[in-house]
Amino acid sequence: MNNSKVVGIDIGGSHITAAIVDLENRAVLPGTLVRNRVDSHAPAATIITEWSKTIRQVSELTAGVSKKIGLAMPGPFDYEQGICLIQGLDKYEKLYKLNVKQLLAQELDIEEAAVLMMNDASCFLQGEIFGGAVIGCNNVIGVTLGTGLGSARFHDGVIYDGDLYYTPFRNGTAEDFISSRWFVRKYAAITGKYVKDVKELCDMVSGDPAIQMLFDEFGKNLGEVLSKYIIKHNCETIVAGGNIINAWELFFRETEKVLNRLPKPILIRRALLGEESALVGAASLWK
């Protein structure tokens, strides 16, 4: 058994992604990434069974994989004890107050101590520090831009959960203005038309000036929220990931304009590992 080969797992609202991570090379082993759909409204036993099937499927792809696993899990969660605290978020409600570490360990026939977990945004940042865009950096803020706003902070070897999503901003919270939901709502308010997601807006941007105005506003919003956080925590580096990063060229120049007004320059990096960031971060909890 090779303790440098660990299964990293990223739990999403409708899927599980898992892969074997080589901790020596700090990367996902080629050909080992598996993504399966999961019904987050299913009974707890069904969810645990489906997660376990995927973990076993990945573990069997290469010989000598450690029985240790690392999970990137959305919150709220008691990550140390493994207790799910998700409630009122339209996902994984049936896991509420259950010991997910214990249930997974029993299903996989491994020790409970072989299961480590951390917040998914924290795992994203951990992955980019361990093997991605910000290796060797300190005092880093990581943000994931997608359906919601995820964040975490790294300082002197410690990862801290971020609180950007509920930071007061204008007449709501930061997440109200920095998320794919904001794009969908704002475009509908301006045009009376409905789009599914940010990718659809990207496909239409060349023929609709209103869409570029949306991206400009989004970029400014992001810059303003990040500026306050950077000043509060004296951050030196930003690494950004998530699905909206695919539209980086459409919004980030406006973000940079705002950040350039800060008292001291800040290093800005686009995430290097893509969807593998959280997998690598989760597995590296064992490094």
PyMOL commands that set and color helices and strands:
alter all, ss='L'
color gray80, all
select helices_A, chain A and resi 44-59+93-95+100-108+112-114+120-131+164-166+174-177+180-191+198-207+209-233+243-259+276-286
alter helices_A, ss='H'
color red, helices_A
select strands_A, chain A and resi 5-11+15-22+27-28+34-37+69-73+77-78+83-84+115-119+140-145+149-155+158-161+168-169+172-173+237-241+267-270
alter strands_A, ss='S'
color yellow, strands_A
deselect
rebuild
show_as cartoon
